[in-house]
Amino acid sequence: MPSIAGFTQVRAYQKLRTQLAQVKQQHLRQIFAQQPTRAQDLSVRTDQVFYDFSRQRLDAQTVKALTDLAQERDLPASIESMFSGEKIN
């Protein structure tokens, strides 16, 4: 499992910070006006829960940057470790 030390130094984190700085400049009204299907595109419904990320300042590039960071930090392996009962903290 990757160490938290140096987390802010990894390339994917730096790209995410840059992306967030760009998206932070936009007002949500402007974002919704530019993306008419935003609510549908950034919502997920399960049997019991509805997740709506459309009112967050993120876009497809931000989601990609988050996904890249998760992959670079090997998040799937960390999740597996947690659910298998390994000590993670």
C-alpha positions in Angstrom: 0.0 0.0 0.0 1.4 3.4 -0.9 2.6 5.7 1.9 0.9 9.0 2.4 4.3 10.6 2.6 5.0 12.6 -0.5 1.4 12.4 -1.6 1.3 16.1 -2.7 4.5 15.5 -4.8 3.1 12.9 -7.2 2.4 14.0 -10.7 -1.3 13.2 -10.7 -1.8 15.3 -7.6 -0.1 18.3 -9.2 -2.3 17.9 -12.3 -5.4 17.7 -10.1 -4.4 20.9 -8.3 -3.9 22.7 -11.6 -7.3 21.4 -12.9 -9.0 22.5 -9.7 -7.5 26.0 -9.9 -9.0 26.4 -13.4 -12.5 25.1 -12.5 -12.6 27.1 -9.3 -12.7 30.3 -11.4 -16.1 29.4 -12.8 -19.5 30.1 -11.2 -21.9 27.2 -11.1 -24.5 29.2 -13.1 -21.9 29.6 -15.9 -21.0 25.9 -15.7 -24.7 24.8 -15.9 -25.3 27.2 -18.8 -22.4 25.7 -20.7 -23.4 22.1 -19.9 -27.2 21.6 -20.2 -27.0 17.9 -19.4 -24.7 18.4 -16.4 -27.3 17.1 -13.8 -27.8 13.9 -15.8 -24.1 13.5 -16.6 -22.9 13.9 -13.0 -25.6 11.9 -11.2 -25.7 8.3 -10.2 -28.7 6.5 -8.8 -28.6 3.2 -7.0 -31.5 1.3 -5.4 -31.2 3.3 -2.2 -29.0 6.4 -2.8 -28.9 9.2 -5.3 -25.6 10.9 -5.8 -25.6 14.3 -7.5 -22.2 15.8 -8.1 -23.5 18.4 -10.6 -23.4 21.2 -8.0 -19.7 20.7 -7.4 -17.1 22.6 -9.3 -15.8 19.8 -11.4 -15.9 18.7 -14.9 -14.9 15.7 -17.0 -11.2 16.8 -16.8 -11.4 17.0 -13.0 -13.0 13.5 -12.8 -10.2 12.2 -15.1 -7.6 13.9 -12.9 -9.1 12.3 -9.8 -9.2 8.9 -11.5 -5.6 9.3 -12.6 -4.6 10.1 -9.0 -6.5 7.1 -7.6 -4.7 4.8 -10.1 -1.2 6.4 -9.5 -1.7 5.9 -5.7 -3.1 2.3 -6.3 -6.4 3.0 -4.6 -7.9 -0.3 -5.7 -5.2 -2.2 -3.8 -5.7 0.0 -0.7 -9.5 -0.6 -0.8 -8.8 -4.4 -1.0 -6.4 -4.2 1.9 -9.0 -2.4 4.0 -11.8 -4.9 3.2 -9.5 -7.9 3.8 -8.9 -6.7 7.4 -5.3 -5.5 7.0 -4.1 -2.7 9.2 -4.0 0.4 7.1 -3.4 3.2 9.6 
